[in-house]
Every structure is written in C-alpha cells, then in structure tokens.
Amino acid sequence: MESKILIVDDDKDIRNLISVYLENEGMRTQKVEDAIEALKLLEKREYDLIILDIMMPNMDGIEACMKIRQERNMPIIMLSAKSEDIDKIQGLASGADDYLSKPFNPLELIARVKSQLRRYKKYNTETNNTKNVIEIGDLTINTDTRQVWVREKEVRLTPKEFDILELLSRNKGIVLSVEKIYETVWKEDFFKSDNTVMVHITKIRDKIEEDSKHPIYIKTVWGTGYKI
C-alpha cells in the first residue's frame, strides 16, 4: 500500500519539488500552504507522514506540531531555514521526529522520509498496542518488551534505568521530584542524602542523548527534579 504524505509549506516551489521526488518513489502526496489548512485536512483524512515547515504565516510549524501530537502519532519531519541547535531542539521538543535545515538535498529528505515510514510501520503494526509504545522525537520506548531505540538504534538500559525512563516518559511535561522517582522505582523510602537517582539519570543520558551535557530528552529542573 502506497504511503500518503502531507506536505505543509508556504513556498510553492518547495512544495512542488518535494512532491515530485516523493511521487517518483511511489508515494502519494497532498500539498497545502498553511498549517491551519493542514489541521483541517487531518480532521477528515489519514496520512502516514507529515513534512512541516516551521516558518509560516498564521500558525507556525511548532504550534501546528503540538496540536497534531495531541491526537496523532504519525511521523513529522520539520523543515526550517534556521539551522541553530536551539531551533532543532525546539522542533523536536514540540513532537517532531526529525528536523532538516533549508536548503536541503531532496535525496536526503527522501531517505529520512523512508526511514521514518519504516520505523512507524515497524512499531505501529496491528499486533502492536500503541499504548505500550512511547515515541518522543527520535526516542522510542516499548514498555511491553522493555526495549529502547534512539535514532533507530537499540539502546541497552538496566532494569532500573528503564523504569526511570518509562516513568518520565509516561509523565511527559511533568516535573517529577527525585523523591517521587526514587520511591516509585525502588519502592522504598527516600533519604535526602541519597544520590542514586542522579547517578542513574546520568547513565541514561549517556546512552540516549547525543550530547549528555546538553540533553534534549531528560531535563533537569533545578531544585525540583527531572522531566521529559
């Protein structure tokens, strides 16, 4: 079955260029110039992947991505003329699965589209209960098999590391105190002098973050705790 791709970009030439390359690969495309129009389409139609520009009038791609993520989990690839790390982090934090800076090589975009579609279909088959698969950016957590993938590569976590990551992921956006994490995962009373949680968070970051000193996923909220 051919994949259906929604292309959202206010630049007509870019929309047409992307569409030509995707359709040459046997995919079906629909093109819109406005994020609001895209959201209306998503109320009526199903798509396998969305290519979403960030800088658009009326509603930018960041806001649109967050609205889409409230109800849908298909892959979203963001495009932006900006290339700063902070823009990439903001895009991924809003729920995007991948990020590509303009100008881009169309062949690289096609490769990323195919990669995201393979990943999406692999983790969202009919036999897979999507409630047990958590996807946050390039991070995928299967709570049934207790497996973790980052950028499609499996990451090995210890049982306690996995429990912490699952806890934070299931409470995305909520700051959990060190005490709450410890007592939930270890099921023991917490002592303020205990740095066990901090040590485990450090080890998880070393495994899932591209740069553990500037984490994208597990954020420290100073004086409070951690959140994803």
C-alpha positions as CSV (number, residue, x, y, z in Angstrom):
1,M,0.0,0.0,0.0
2,E,1.4,3.4,-1.0
3,S,2.3,5.9,1.7
4,K,0.3,9.1,1.9
5,I,2.4,12.2,2.7
6,L,1.1,15.6,3.7
7,I,3.4,18.5,2.6
8,V,2.9,21.8,4.5
9,D,5.0,24.7,3.3
10,D,4.1,28.3,2.3
11,D,6.7,28.1,-0.5
12,K,5.1,26.7,-3.7
13,D,8.3,25.8,-5.3
14,I,9.5,23.7,-2.3
15,R,6.1,22.0,-2.0
16,N,6.2,21.0,-5.7
17,L,9.9,19.9,-5.5
18,I,9.2,17.6,-2.5
19,S,6.1,16.3,-4.1
20,V,7.9,15.3,-7.4
21,Y,10.6,13.5,-5.5
22,L,8.2,11.6,-3.3
23,E,5.8,10.6,-6.1
24,N,8.8,9.4,-8.1
25,E,9.3,7.0,-5.2
26,G,5.7,5.7,-5.5
27,M,4.2,7.8,-2.7
28,R,1.0,9.9,-2.8
29,T,1.3,13.5,-1.7
30,Q,-1.1,16.3,-0.8
31,K,0.2,19.9,-0.7
32,V,-1.0,22.8,1.4
33,E,0.5,26.2,2.1
34,D,-0.9,26.8,5.5
35,A,-0.7,25.0,8.9
36,I,-4.4,25.8,9.7
37,E,-5.5,24.2,6.4
38,A,-3.3,21.2,7.2
39,L,-5.1,20.8,10.6
40,K,-8.5,20.9,8.9
41,L,-7.4,18.2,6.5
42,L,-6.2,16.0,9.3
43,E,-9.7,16.1,10.8
44,K,-11.0,14.4,7.6
45,R,-8.1,12.3,6.2
46,E,-5.4,10.0,7.3
47,Y,-1.7,10.4,6.4
48,D,1.3,8.3,7.0
49,L,3.8,11.2,7.4
50,I,3.8,15.0,7.5
51,I,6.5,17.3,6.2
52,L,6.0,20.5,8.1
53,D,7.7,23.9,7.6
54,I,8.4,25.9,10.7
55,M,8.3,29.5,9.4
56,M,4.8,30.0,8.1
57,P,2.2,32.8,8.4
58,N,-1.0,32.5,10.6
59,M,0.4,29.5,12.5
60,D,4.0,28.3,12.7
61,G,5.1,24.7,12.4
62,I,5.9,24.4,16.1
63,E,2.4,25.3,17.2
64,A,0.9,23.1,14.5
65,C,3.1,20.1,15.5
66,M,2.0,20.4,19.1
67,K,-1.7,20.4,18.1
68,I,-1.1,17.4,15.8
69,R,0.6,15.5,18.6
70,Q,-2.4,15.9,20.9
71,E,-4.3,13.3,18.8
72,R,-1.9,11.7,16.2
73,N,1.4,9.9,16.3
74,M,2.4,9.6,12.6
75,P,6.0,10.8,11.9
76,I,6.5,14.5,11.4
77,I,9.6,15.9,9.7
78,M,10.2,19.6,10.2
79,L,11.8,21.9,7.7
80,S,13.3,25.3,8.6
81,A,15.6,27.9,7.1
82,K,17.2,28.1,10.6
83,S,20.0,25.8,11.5
84,E,20.8,26.7,15.1
85,D,20.8,23.9,17.6
86,I,18.1,25.7,19.7
87,D,15.7,25.6,16.8
88,K,16.3,21.9,16.3
89,I,15.7,21.3,20.0
90,Q,12.6,23.4,19.9
91,G,11.3,21.5,16.9
92,L,12.0,18.0,18.4
93,A,10.6,19.1,21.8
94,S,7.3,20.1,20.1
95,G,6.9,16.5,19.0
96,A,8.7,16.3,15.6
97,D,10.5,13.1,14.7
98,D,13.2,14.6,12.5
99,Y,14.5,18.0,11.5
100,L,16.1,19.2,8.3
101,S,17.5,22.7,7.6
102,K,16.9,24.5,4.3
103,P,18.4,24.4,1.8
104,F,18.3,20.7,1.8
105,N,19.3,17.9,-0.5
106,P,16.0,16.3,-1.8
107,L,17.6,12.9,-1.8
108,E,18.5,13.3,1.9
109,L,14.8,14.2,2.6
110,I,13.6,11.2,0.7
111,A,16.0,8.9,2.7
112,R,14.7,10.4,6.0
113,V,11.1,10.0,4.9
114,K,11.6,6.3,4.1
115,S,13.4,5.8,7.4
116,Q,10.6,7.4,9.4
117,L,8.0,5.4,7.5
118,R,9.8,2.1,8.1
119,R,10.1,2.9,11.8
120,Y,6.5,4.0,12.1
121,K,5.2,0.8,10.4
122,K,7.5,-1.3,12.5
123,Y,6.3,0.0,15.8
124,N,2.7,0.5,14.9
125,T,1.6,-2.8,13.4
126,E,-1.9,-4.1,14.1
127,T,-0.5,-6.5,16.6
128,N,1.3,-3.8,18.5
129,N,-0.7,-2.0,21.1
130,T,0.3,1.7,20.6
131,K,-0.4,2.4,24.2
132,N,2.7,0.4,25.0
133,V,4.9,2.2,22.6
134,I,6.0,5.7,23.6
135,E,7.6,7.9,20.9
136,I,9.3,11.2,21.8
137,G,11.3,12.7,18.9
138,D,14.0,10.0,17.9
139,L,13.3,8.1,21.2
140,T,11.1,5.0,21.1
141,I,10.2,3.0,24.2
142,N,8.4,-0.3,24.0
143,T,7.0,-0.9,27.5
144,D,6.0,-4.5,26.7
145,T,9.4,-5.7,25.5
146,R,11.3,-3.1,27.7
147,Q,13.3,-2.1,24.7
148,V,14.6,1.4,23.8
149,W,15.6,2.8,20.4
150,V,17.3,6.1,19.7
151,R,17.6,7.2,16.1
152,E,16.6,3.6,15.1
153,K,19.5,2.1,17.1
154,E,18.6,-0.1,20.1
155,V,20.0,1.2,23.4
156,R,20.6,-1.2,26.3
157,L,19.3,0.0,29.7
158,T,19.5,-1.7,33.0
159,P,16.1,-2.5,34.6
160,K,16.2,0.5,36.9
161,E,17.3,2.8,34.1
162,F,14.4,1.6,32.0
163,D,11.9,2.1,34.9
164,I,13.1,5.7,35.3
165,L,12.9,6.5,31.6
166,E,9.4,4.9,31.4
167,L,8.2,6.8,34.4
168,L,9.4,10.2,33.0
169,S,8.1,9.4,29.5
170,R,4.6,8.5,30.8
171,N,4.6,11.8,32.6
172,K,5.9,13.9,29.7
173,G,5.9,17.6,30.6
174,I,5.5,17.0,34.3
175,V,8.4,17.6,36.7
176,L,9.0,14.6,39.0
177,S,10.9,15.1,42.1
178,V,13.9,13.0,43.0
179,E,12.0,11.6,45.9
180,K,9.0,10.7,43.7
181,I,11.2,8.9,41.2
182,Y,13.1,7.0,43.8
183,E,10.0,5.9,45.8
184,T,8.2,4.9,42.6
185,V,11.1,2.9,41.0
186,W,12.8,1.5,44.1
187,K,9.6,1.2,46.2
188,E,11.5,2.3,49.3
189,D,11.6,5.4,51.4
190,F,13.8,8.2,50.1
191,F,16.7,9.8,52.0
192,K,17.7,13.3,51.0
193,S,21.4,12.4,51.0
194,D,20.8,9.6,48.5
195,N,22.2,10.4,45.0
196,T,21.1,7.1,43.4
197,V,18.5,8.8,41.1
198,M,21.1,11.4,39.9
199,V,23.6,8.7,39.1
200,H,21.0,6.7,37.1
201,I,19.8,9.8,35.2
202,T,23.5,10.5,34.3
203,K,23.9,7.0,32.9
204,I,20.6,7.2,31.0
205,R,21.7,10.5,29.4
206,D,25.0,9.0,28.4
207,K,23.1,6.3,26.5
208,I,20.2,8.2,24.9
209,E,21.4,11.8,24.4
210,E,23.7,12.9,21.5
211,D,25.3,15.3,24.0
212,S,24.7,14.4,27.6
213,K,25.8,17.8,28.8
214,H,23.1,19.4,26.7
215,P,20.2,16.9,26.9
216,I,17.2,17.0,24.6
217,Y,15.1,14.5,26.4
218,I,15.7,14.4,30.2
219,K,15.8,17.9,31.5
220,T,16.9,19.0,35.0
221,V,14.6,21.4,36.7
222,W,16.9,22.8,39.4
223,G,15.7,22.5,42.9
224,T,12.7,20.4,41.8
225,G,13.6,17.3,39.8
226,Y,13.5,16.0,36.3
227,K,11.2,15.9,33.3
228,I,10.9,14.8,29.7
